[in-house]
Amino acid sequence: MATPTDRRTFLAATGAVAGLAAATSVGVSPAAASSGRRRDDDPFTLGIASGDPTADGVVLWTRLAPEPFEPDGGMGRHAVRVEWRVCTDEAMRCEVARGRALAAPELAHSVHVEVAGLEPDREYHYQFRYRRAVSAVGRTRTLPAARSCPAELRFAFVSCQDFASGYYPSYVDIAAQDLGFVLHLGDYVYEGDVDARGGFRDAPVPEPARAAPRTLEQWRYRYSLYKSDPQLQAAHARHPFVVTWDDHEVANDYAGTAAEGQPDLAAVRAAAYQAYFEHQPLRRASIPRPDGGLRLYRGLEFGTLASLSVLDGRQYRTVPAGTWGEGPEVRDPAATMLGREQERWLDGRLQASHARWNVLGNNVMVAGLDHDGPTGDVVWHDSWDGYPVARERLFRSLESSRASNPVFVTGDWHSTFVSDVHRRVERPGDSPVIATEFVGTSVSSNGDREVYGPYYGPMIAYNPQVRFFDGDRRGYVRCTVTPGQWRTELRMTPTVSTPDAPTSTFREFLVEDGRPGAVEV
């Protein structure tokens, strides 16, 4: 458990980070930054990325770390200058934007460049330079113009990529796709110990990255381990990512600042949140606050075709009114999954939406799962089932707003569920379908060893809202959205024991405009 002194020390550090954000937002002169110590090593060992696109811009990310498993990533304690360029061609000849950014030790020498002034719905390429070293060339894409009606949107969503459970062949397939963006729904890293041979990968892991992270430095090592994976780097370099978190970025099944057996996670969570920001292509609006919090929920608009609401279902969640895990339903009116401020924000977005499809990027299952049939009362508290009154408020927002075609895309369960979302979750047989939910399996978590099919399989008979279930495969989900229909493809790999395992479409589902509920094709 963190001591009050630990927490005060860390909050002082995050206060300095907030001050740095204010400075960079008004443009720190590069001349004011120290040159730092000269290194001949590659400073781009953790790759490059883009994210949170708009119709006229995107965030470009990198982190200078020539020695990612040494303190300060081998960069020392001085701020340095990083150059960046954006071009319309992969050969980087037709330049449309350039600049210099400050890489400061307070943010682990990470860079978050908010490029603006680009054209909508267009592919761009970007590159970083530090001294004589240049990064790989990345590809990104802006969103369609606000009043346009795109003919098609293609994106992928992923979650749950435990490093020690196996490789990431899904990211090889994702990097080969023509996508507008990748939506990551959480469990980007895992918080437990990693053995010296990297678990299922059976490859050496640097000693600093092995211990379960508690401090900011340890969280940086954990992200360095994951970001060093070449398959993950390739996917980031190919597509803009839109990210949110689930539980393992801090602690298993945590809610707010507590987890089972860990009633005070405030300092650990603050360190984890800062490391998360440092290693993701997020905007300055998400920079950690002095109190350790981080604004992550936000919206993206794809013309009039689709509106994406990215939800944060962990930071503001109240501690479960029942037990941690399985237990009886508890209808606590004060319990919240999103926090009241985020609930109001989401309600406002739904009320104002004119999009044909309203997508909710969600971390845990909303459609519900009956664990023990009509005679039982067991629910899983680490899902929306554990917050039934909060879910009722969410459904009232969907109902009153008449938001067109709501679709939940969800991570967390290491299994695939395709479900109808009924207005009365507890009575799916005699209440209308108001939305569709696609729960994607894990990229690697659970690996090739333990599967969830034998656990969840017997429950499916009690859950008529579940149109499809698979608990045995790893992979990701690819979605193609047009004004008339939504197509979901379950892209699965037979194994994560090797990095080059093939990926193919296992099943496909359609949702028709104006008709909630998915149909297999």
Number of C-alpha atoms within 10 A of each C-alpha: 13 14 11 11 10 14 19 13 13 22 19 14 16 24 17 16 21 18 14 17 18 13 12 15 11 8 12 15 13 15 9 11 15 14 13 13 11 9 14 9 12 16 24 22 22 25 23 30 29 29 28 23 29 23 22 18 20 27 24 29 26 27 27 27 25 19 18 27 20 15 17 22 23 17 25 18 17 16 21 24 22 22 15 19 19 26 20 18 14 16 10 16 10 12 14 14 15 14 12 19 21 24 23 23 18 19 22 25 24 23 27 25 21 20 18 14 11 20 17 19 20 15 18 21 22 27 23 25 17 18 14 8 14 16 18 15 19 24 24 27 27 24 25 23 18 14 11 13 17 18 10 16 19 18 20 24 26 29 32 29 26 24 24 24 20 24 26 27 26 29 23 20 21 27 19 12 16 12 20 23 25 24 22 24 27 24 26 24 24 24 20 17 15 19 18 15 14 18 17 19 17 13 12 11 17 17 12 18 24 19 17 15 23 19 19 20 20 21 26 26 26 28 23 22 20 20 22 15 16 17 21 22 20 20 24 28 23 25 27 27 27 22 24 25 28 27 24 20 21 29 22 16 18 26 24 19 22 18 19 14 8 12 14 15 21 22 26 23 24 27 28 28 24 25 25 24 20 24 23 27 29 27 18 18 12 16 24 25 21 18 16 23 19 18 14 21 18 19 17 17 21 25 21 19 24 26 23 20 21 25 22 24 27 22 22 18 20 20 22 21 16 18 17 18 16 15 14 16 18 18 15 15 11 12 21 23 28 22 19 15 10 18 18 14 15 23 19 13 20 23 16 12 19 17 21 23 26 24 22 19 26 25 29 24 23 25 29 25 25 20 20 16 15 8 6 10 13 17 23 22 23 22 23 23 25 29 27 24 19 23 20 15 15 18 18 14 20 22 14 11 16 16 19 23 25 24 23 24 25 26 29 26 20 26 23 27 24 24 28 26 26 24 20 17 24 16 13 19 13 11 13 15 19 21 24 24 25 25 29 29 30 28 31 28 28 23 24 17 11 11 18 16 15 11 10 15 12 13 14 19 13 14 22 15 24 20 16 17 16 18 20 19 26 32 34 29 28 21 18 16 21 19 18 14 18 21 19 26 19 23 24 23 23 15 22 26 19 13 17 16 16 16 21 14 15 12 13 17 19 19 21 16 15 13 14 22 23 24 17 14 9
